[in-house]
């Protein structure tokens, strides 16, 4: 099947628009159940009443795992911010309202965040066994709720159309502590702009009543988990500095 030219290329998949549907085609290196697991999480978020693309099918095309889903017309809020940098706080405010609404949802039937983070820390390169042990001990000491956490929540995973915001890319979602999800977003923003990250943290704390200190408790755990992803645009040295600063041994 000829899907044409990808409209987006990520770390795990290429995304195509064909017949007014989105085809997410996964890389060959991923486990056999990758598409099924992601689709399950996205369907769960959809069942919560959130604005999420509806999934039509999970299949294989030319031997590759594929999720076929609803096409949401619009632009990502990341693209909108790039075109209108003076409206950064406006778009962050809008995104935080969406994130806080998501964080109200219970999520008992998807992967627990604690299991996901443990697996990532154990496989993270650049951490010796002593450091991993300290991080896992800290992870075990944290209080976990079972709230719906996206795991990759940022402006480029939010599509704005007709004043409605749709959340995409649910592969990293889990049931866990919203403070961890907030720090993960902060960490992603700080990779490209400390100013944007600080603005996000300030506005989220103002709106939610959470304190920055509570959120920062998750810093070494989330930074260590990020190491396991081996993202080419991320600097391992930066993540290791966060781990060492917040989890000394």
C-alpha positions, 0 to 999 in steps of 0.5 A, a space after each residue: 500500500 502506497 501511503 505517500 510521503 510522511 507528514 511527521 517522523 518521530 523516534 518510533 514511527 512515521 505518520 502518514 495522511 491517506 484517505 483522510 485518515 492518519 496512519 502511524 507506521 511503526 519502526 521495525 525495531 520495536 516489539 511486536 505488541 508496540 502498536 497494540 499497547 499504544 492503541 489500548 492507551 489511546 482508546 482508554 484516554 478516548 473512553 475518558 471523554 478527552 479530546 483524543 483521535 479515535 482509533 479505527 484499526 490496529 493492523 499490519 501493512 507490508 509487515 509493519 505495525 500500523 495504527 489507523 486513526 482519525 485525522 484531526 485538522 488543525 495546527 499543533 500548538 507548538 507550530 502556532 507558538 513558533 509563529 507567534 512567540 509573543 503568545 507563549 503564555 497564552 498557549 501554555 495557559 491553554 495547554 495547562 488547562 487541558 493537562 489539568 483536566 486530563 490529570 483528573 482522570 483515574 487510570 487503573 487499567 493502563 500501565 502503572 507509572 512505577 513499573 514504567 519508570 523502574 524499567 527505564 531506570 534499570 536500562 538507563 545508560 550512564 548510570 552505575 549500579 550504585 546510582 540506579 539503586 539510589 534512584 530505585 530506592 527514591 522511586 519506592 519512597 514516592 507516593 503514587 496515585 492512579 491518575 492519567 498521565 500522558 508522559 510526553 505532554 508538550 505543545 507539539 502533541 496538542 492540535 488546536 482546531 476550532 478552539 478545541 485542543 486534541 491530545 495526540 501521541 499516547 505511547 508514554 502514558 501511564 497511571 501515576 502521579 501527576 507531579 511526575 507528569 508535570 516535571 516530565 513536561 518541564 524537562 522537555 521544555 527546558 531542553 529547548 528553552 529554560 525561559 519557556 520551561 520556567 513559565 510553564 512551571 510557574 503557570 502550572 503551579 499557580 493554576 493547580 496549587 501544587 508547589 514547585 518543590 513537590 514537583 521537583 522531587 521527581 526530577 532525578 527519577 524522570 531525568 534518569 528515565 529519560 536517559 533510557 530513551 536515547 533521544 538524539 536531540 537530548 544531551 545525556 550530560 544534562 540529564 546526568 547533572 540533574 540526577 546528580 544534583 537531586 539524588 546525591 550518593 
